Amino acid sequence: MKLFICNRTIENQEVESLIDDLLKVSENAFAIQRETEHSEKWKNIVEQKMQESDFIVFAIGKETFQSDQLKWEYAKAKQLNKQIIGIKLKEITEDSILFCQGFQVFDNAEQSNKFLAKTYEDDRKLRFEQYKMMVSSTEKVTESRMKVNNLFFTITSSILSVGFVLGKTFGFSIAATIGMFILTLLSFIISLFWERLIDSYGKLNTGKFKVIDKIEKQLRTNMFEDEWKILTEEIKYEPNSKTETKVITYFRTFIVIIGILELCYLGYLLYPLIPVCHH
């Protein structure tokens, strides 16, 4: 469990004692992070450490939240949606306590340890349930995408088949050929919607995998990230959405060829009907 400690520099000595108490009562189960060097990029460093931490702990003493740095750290912790707690120092004031109405404040390290341990375990269980839900939802999206592929392929193939039957029934006459071309054009338009829908499914899954990756990092595991690296770097795997898009493109090319042949045949039928001027 990682804790990021926020405190005023003037209270560093007392905070060092507090950190010793936290490590003692937790039997060194805590990984403590702090930022005591105020470099030009201290805000970036603090934000990165906060993102890596499970809890943000404010050591609350005299006039703690009159410090601009502590105010910024509190605002950043809330922005990152981090669990925040406070631990009282010896010279805590009423004003500092009043500022802490948005989070729990504990009297000592032992008291806070019980809360941190229980909350950490509950959060892990919740994240794991969320993780299972997200993995399950990605599988459902993949299933839906397969059904969409089958549906659109059936529709476009059926339209082309109807066009051919229409032409054959009416002896591939001019009217029948025009009808065939209209149906072929309809198939082409449907294929455009098919491709857009597959692209949407691909983006939806990409978003879901980013959420899964974020939850995995919170659970201290990287199964999906490791799998993706193996697939893309070692096996040269191509995402399903790209493969499906290629198949749709090839199928659309086939539709275009059919349309061109129909236009050529229509021109062949219409050519004898064009009036010829004799001089």
N, C-alpha and C positions, 0 to 999 in steps of 0.2 A: 504494500500500500504506500503510495507516494503522497507526501504532504508538502505544500509550499507555504513557508512561514513568512508573514508580512509583519514588520514592526518598525518603529522609529529607531534611527541609528543610536540615539542617546540611551536607548534601553537594551542595547546589544548584550551587555553583560548578564542582565537578568534573563534575557531570552535564551542565552546559551545554557543557563541553568534549567530553564523550562524544557529545552530540547533534550537535555540529559534525562530529565524526569520522564518525558514521553518515550524515549528509547528504553528506559528501564521498565516502565509499567507494561510496555508492549512487547518486552523481551526481544528488542531489536527488530520488530516486525515492520517498523516504519522506515521509509526512505525519505529523509528530510532534504528539501531543496530550499535554497535562499538566494537572494541577489543582494550582496552587500557592497558591490563596486558600482558606483554611479558613473558609468561611461556614457558616451553620446548615444549609444544604442541600447541603453538599459531597458527602455520600454519594450523593444523587440525581444530582448533576452527574457524579461519577466513574462511576457505573453507566451513565449515558447515553453517556459518551465511550467506555467499555469496549465497549458494544454496537456502537458505530460502528467500532471498531478491529478490525484483522485479527490483531494480536498484542499481548500485554501483556508489556512489558519491565521487569524489575526490575533497577535499578542496585544491585548488591550490594556493600556496604562494611562498615564496622564496626558490629556489633550491629543490622543492618538489620531483622531480623525480631523484634527486641525491641520495636519500635514497634507500638502497637495499630492505628494507621492502616494500616501496611503489612500487618499480619496480616489486617485486614478486607479490604483490596484483593486480597490473595492468595486469600482465601476467596471473594470475589465473582467473581474471574476464573474460578475453578474452577466455581462455580455456573453461570456463563454459558457454560461449556464452551469457553473461549477458549484459544488456543495461548499458552503461557507460556514465556518464556526469561529467562535472567539474564545480565548482563554484569558482569564483575568491575571494581570500582573499586580504587584503590591500597591502601586500608586494609582490604581484605576479611579477615575472620577465619574461623577454623576452624568456629566455631559457625554462622556465616552459610552456609557451604558445606554443612554437614550438613543444614540446613533445606531445601536445594535439591535433595533427592533425587528429588522429583516432577517435575523439569523440567531441561532442559539449560542449562548455564552456559558462557559463552564468555569467553575471555581479553581480547578487544578487539572493536572495532566491525567491523573487516574480516572477522574470523572469523565473527561473527554474521551479517554481510550475506550471505555465501554460503548459510548455512543458511536464512535468512529468504526469500531469493529462490527457492530450490529448493522449500521447503515451501509458499510462497505459490502457485507455479505448479502444484504437485501438488494442492493444495487446490482450486484453481480447476477443474482437470480433473475432480476427483472430484465437485465440486458441479455441474458441467455435466452429468455423467453422471446424477447424482441428479435434476437438473432434467428431463432427457429422460425418465427413468423415471416421474416424477410426472405429467408432461404426458400421457404415453402411458396411464398408469393412469386419468386422468380421462376420456380418450376411451373407454376400455373400460367405465367406469362408465356413461357416457352410452349406449353401445351396449346394455349390459345392461338399462338402464332402458327403452329402446325395446322390447326383447324382452319385458320384463315387462308393459308397457302392452298390447302385442299379445296376449300370453297371457291376461291378465285380461279384456280386452275380448271375446276369443273365448269364454272360459269363461262369462262372465255372459250374453252374447248367446245362446250355445247353450242355457243353462239356461232362459232366457225362451222361446226357440223350442220347446224340448221341452215346456214348460208349455202353450204354445198348441196344439201338435200333440196333446198329451194331451187338452186340453179339446175340440178338434174331433173327435177319434177317438171320444170317449164322449158326444158330443152336448152338451157343456157342462152335464153333469148336476151334481148337488150334490157327489158324490164327486170328479168331475173338477175342479170349481171349487176345492174344498178343496186338491186336489193342485196345481193351478196356483198357488194362493196360497202354499203351502209352498215351491214352487220359486222364486217371486218373492221370498219372504223370504230364501231361501238366496242369491239374487243380491245382495240388499241387504247381507247380512252379508259376502259376498265383496268387495263394493265398499269396505267399511270397511277390510279387510285390504289391498286394493289401494292405497288412499290412504295408509295407514301406511307401506307399503313405498316408495312414491314419496317420501314425506317423509324416510324414512331415506336414500334415495339422494341427495336434495338436501343433507342434512346432511353426508353422506360427501364429496360434491364440494366443499362449503363448506370442510371441513377440509383437503382436498387443495389447494384454491386458496390457503389461508392459508400452507401449507407452501411452495407454489410462489412466493408473494409474498416469503416470508422468504428463500428461496434467491436470488431475483432481486435483492433488496437486497444480498446478499452478493456477487453477481456484478456489482453496480453497473449494473443495468438495471431498467426498470420497465414492460416490455411489457404484462403482464397488467393491471397497475394502470391504465395509460394507456387500454388497451382498455375496461376496465370503466367508467372515468369517461366516456368517449365514449358508450358504450352507454346508461348510466343517466342522464347529465346532458344529453346532446345529442339522442340518438335516442329516449330514454324507453323503453328496452328492458325487457321483463319477463322475469324468469328462467323457464326451462323448467318448473321444479318448480311454480311458481305457476300457469302456464298448464295444466299437466297436472292439478293439483289442481282447478282450475275445471272442466275437462272431466269429471273424475270426479264432481264435485258435481252438474253438470247431468245426467249419466247416472243418478246415484242419484236425482235428482228425478224423472226419467222412470220409474224402477223404482217409486218411491213412488206415483206417479200410477196405474201399472198395478195395484199392490197395492190401492189405494183402489177402483178400478173393479171389481176382482175381489170385494172385500168387499161392495160395493154390489150386485153381481149375485148374490152368494151370499145376501144378505139378501132380494133379490127372489125367489129360488127358495124360501127357507125361510119367507117370510111366509105363503103359503097353508097351510102345514103347522101353523101356530100354532093351537092349539085356541081356539075362540071360546066364551065363556060366554054362554048365552042366559037371560035373566030372564023 
